[in-house]
Amino acid sequence: MTEIGYRCTQERRIRTALPGPKSAELTERRRAVVAGGVASAVPVYAADADGGVIVDVDGNSLIDLGSGIAVTGVGASNASVAAAVAEQAQHFTHTCFMITPYEGYVRVAEELAALTPGAHEKRTALFNSGSEAVENAVKVARLTTGRSAVVAFDHAYHGRTNLTMALTAKTMPYKAHMGPFAPEIYRMPMSYPYRDPGVSGEEAAKRVIARIEAQIGADSTAALIIEPIQGEGGFIVPAPGFLPALVEWAHASGAVFIADEVQTGFARTGAWFASEHEGIVPDLITMAKGIAGGMPLAALTGRAELLDAVHAGGLGGTYGGNPVACAAALAAIDFMREHDLPGRARHIEAIVKPRLEAVAAEAGTIGDVRGRGAMIAIELVRAGTSEPDAAAAKAIAAQALSEGVVVLTCGTYGNIIRLLPPLVIGDDLLREGLGVLEAAIRTVAGGTS
Ligand SMILES: *Cc1c(COP(=O)(O)O)cnc(C)c1O
């Protein structure tokens, strides 16, 4: 692996109580003007970020184990991304690809055709957010199949716009009181090995298929959409065989198989895309988060015959494939390739998983340790049961933050601590962050220490 250089000192440094006085003042100002519905997990305001650290406005340096939700895999101020952004911004920030197109968009599409699973002809459309990519995947599936039913899964997260809110499983906080929701979305049981022990991937898929055929009808199903590893829903890795069986059924039934790789894409799970772990080739793939080193960009890539079937003007958007975001993506993708970030994600897994498994062995309150690459989670439960313990997850994240480590929670039951470190984090800093997390687990969950 090539050496990775850093601009900010890679250290955990606590100068004030967290949040410090400047962050607290910003929280006050924010209350007067920022919508209350927009919440922040951490009440600490960022002033700088690089590699594995976020430096706050009070001069504290926090270890980042969240990457702004799996976005800044290459770092939050990656030098080559920053240079590409500056260079492009000095030429043009926007012309609108639907008016005067430009090469950056085409090059991103070329990269995605080469990087995404499958050797078939592919086409790409670019958007601004993961939700928008998902919406467009559904539009393409419905148009090309002439069918309307879309199958989504328990614990799924696909976004917060109206259609994606309907696809998302969890009501609070994502959907509650914000309907009516888009019609023709059908929810099916996920393969969730920890909560569904003894059910193989094939059996879990059979259960889904029987239900689709009984309740929707194979010839009415436009698409199945699934995250190959669920993100917000709890880092759920389906049992082996589940995804391949669903792909096979979709193909036999004329339905479009959509892999939502918005969170899992771009080296995060130890492969460029999580679909690769099971050798599946989706018809459509949605991407965003890790694609452009933090710049807002999303993509829908898939079979040429699907994306080319849409009439001209049927896909697009004013900002979709913004030239600055495309330049950032090209630099980020180059960086991921040059520095073998998929390999780096596997290396992170090799550091993180054994340590969390060791803590789990002593603390009866960790029901499961799971995930792939640099996408690893622990599921907190009441000791000796599998009853979700959201309060413990929250308390552990708060305790870690007070010690200068940012970790995120997730899950349908809110009881998951998820680790999504920047892929460029140094080993020593990662180990230090894990040490703080382990101490927080022992304090809160009451392991033996
Ligand atoms: C974050 C996420 C989305 C939504 O992306 P936004 O950019 O927040 O709209 C969709 N699908 C998955 C799997 C995600 O993790």
PDBQT file of the ligand as one rigid body, heavy atoms in Angstrom, charges set to zero:
ROOT
HETATM    1  C1  LIG A 501     -27.786   7.198   2.598  1.00  0.00    +0.000 C 
HETATM    2  C2  LIG A 501     -28.507   6.210   1.779  1.00  0.00    +0.000 A 
HETATM    3  C3  LIG A 501     -29.462   6.590   0.813  1.00  0.00    +0.000 A 
HETATM    4  C4  LIG A 501     -29.885   8.022   0.625  1.00  0.00    +0.000 C 
HETATM    5  O1  LIG A 501     -28.852   8.817   0.199  1.00  0.00    +0.000 OA
HETATM    6  P1  LIG A 501     -28.977  10.423   0.355  1.00  0.00    +0.000 P 
HETATM    7  O2  LIG A 501     -27.770  10.938  -0.350  1.00  0.00    +0.000 OA
HETATM    8  O3  LIG A 501     -28.974  10.694   1.825  1.00  0.00    +0.000 OA
HETATM    9  O4  LIG A 501     -30.244  10.824  -0.285  1.00  0.00    +0.000 OA
HETATM   10  C5  LIG A 501     -30.021   5.608   0.027  1.00  0.00    +0.000 A 
HETATM   11  N1  LIG A 501     -29.672   4.315   0.167  1.00  0.00    +0.000 NA
HETATM   12  C6  LIG A 501     -28.770   3.912   1.084  1.00  0.00    +0.000 A 
HETATM   13  C7  LIG A 501     -28.406   2.472   1.162  1.00  0.00    +0.000 C 
HETATM   14  C8  LIG A 501     -28.161   4.836   1.936  1.00  0.00    +0.000 A 
HETATM   15  O5  LIG A 501     -27.290   4.434   2.852  1.00  0.00    +0.000 OA
ENDROOT
TORSDOF 0
